[in-house]
Amino acid sequence: MLGTIINTITIVAGSAFGALVRTGIGGKYKKTLFDGLGLCCIILGANASLPNMQKSKFPVLFILSLAIGGLIGTKLDLAGRVERLNLCFNAKGRKEDSGIQGLVTGCLLYCIGTFSIVGPVLSALSPTGGWIFNESANTFLYTNATLDFVSSAVLAASYGWVMLLAAPILFCWQGMFYAIAYFCGDGMPEAMQAELSIVGGVLILSSGLSILGIKDCKTINLLPSLIIPVLFYLLRSFCGF
């Protein structure tokens, strides 16, 4: 659990730093940071999805997840709700500065990936429960913390103080996996981890395309896709197929 706490603190520190220097960064420099962030999202999304597709036991599950999740998100008009919240955060209504969109992108970057899913599980399964400064128990989380510090600073430089809200979201996300592993013993099945990473990687890549202005895929409408692999494996376990 120590690794998750450190990871959360680095997001707070990175977001605070980025928000503080935000006013001193000129428009063209913000545009450069924004473009760099979009490219990073594309690379990180592809890196999360492609390696895990080889581990997938149901190669079409991620397609069904995105289709079903997208329909659910569209029905609930998640993207429209976020756009209306954006207007509340930004009186000018400039999409590139809207806080909620940045928060969603940040949470996807911080929470979706091998480090942020497997890290808490390995930490919980260590002899000390991850509470001692043990490199072998928290290696993934310390690495994730380093990456998140940099990405949170860049995001906050673009979106501002709202990015601090990503810290408690990450803590709850990793805490959930820590609790599952701690109380269940073996944590989340590896097959489910792979499917979540594939779908999550696609969502991160979609955010990158939106940030770069290439294609607005309404990533927020696709967020329910993350629930589908979990429901599938729960049903599979319950029915025994």
Buried (B, 14 or more C-beta within 10 A) or exposed (E): BBBBBBBBBBBBBBBBBBBEEBEEBEEEEBEEBBEEBBEBBBEBBBBBBEBBBEEBEBEEBBBBBBBBBBBBBBEBEBBEEBBEBBEEBBEEEEEBBBBBBBBBBBBBBBBBBBBBBBBBBBBBBBEEBBBEEBEEBBBBBBBBBBBBBEBBBBBBBBBBBBBBBBBEBBBEBBBEBBBBBBEEEEBBEBBBBBBBBBBBBBBBBBBBBBBBEEEEBBBBBBBBBBBBBBEBBEEBEEEEE
